Amino acid sequence: MFDHNLGLLTRPWSISTLVTWALLAALFAYRFYEKPWLLRVASGMIVPLLLASLFLGYLGELRGYYEVYVPVLALIAYSVCVLMGYQQIETIAPINASSVKRIRATTDANR
């Protein structure tokens, strides 16, 4: 499997593919530490998935990355919203915000 993945990574990429991946990576990384904590942590699963796919699977098999589609796309969408000029982007975490130190509960007085 590693031979297949090595061939996939070393063969020449088209300009459109290269630009697309570069744009997605730039939007993903844009102001990364200003983005919601829960999305940043959830997107961290991409590293072990890519490493596992490199040696144990096929990098091009998209179903191996189902766990990270939502957080990665949400981080990219967050960047697009910031670049489009949305000033107030509210995020809602599906957990009790007071139980996690990094997420602060917002009240009407804090806004």
Steps between C-alpha positions, in 0.01 A plus 500: 500500500785738572620461139159613376499802734857591413411496131196717572711757682795507258327517164453851361186683611307728270509872574127503583540218753801666659324838524186340644689316774709810578187716527326249728810473721531879521132539595536222757806665660381863476483639857489144630536591869209748481259228390275302736689268731275201438555516122876533540518196725271293278702586191810362671380153407618563144866439593462142627256421218746617234789313660294183530381533140854554376619163629183296547258620233456714193537878531246558225228297669276774634285284725795465736468867595129517591587595858672823398277626219273701727764673715730575205219637284367702794846654556523585130149650506594703808797646310282584202252679728780703662646591159155606376476744789261341743582671829309284746511126448327315781604148574300255704679211667292188570647477850462687825733796449559552871652151532782574255747773586577600141138562404339791678126528529383825344222700654319803369714720726823365343401565139 
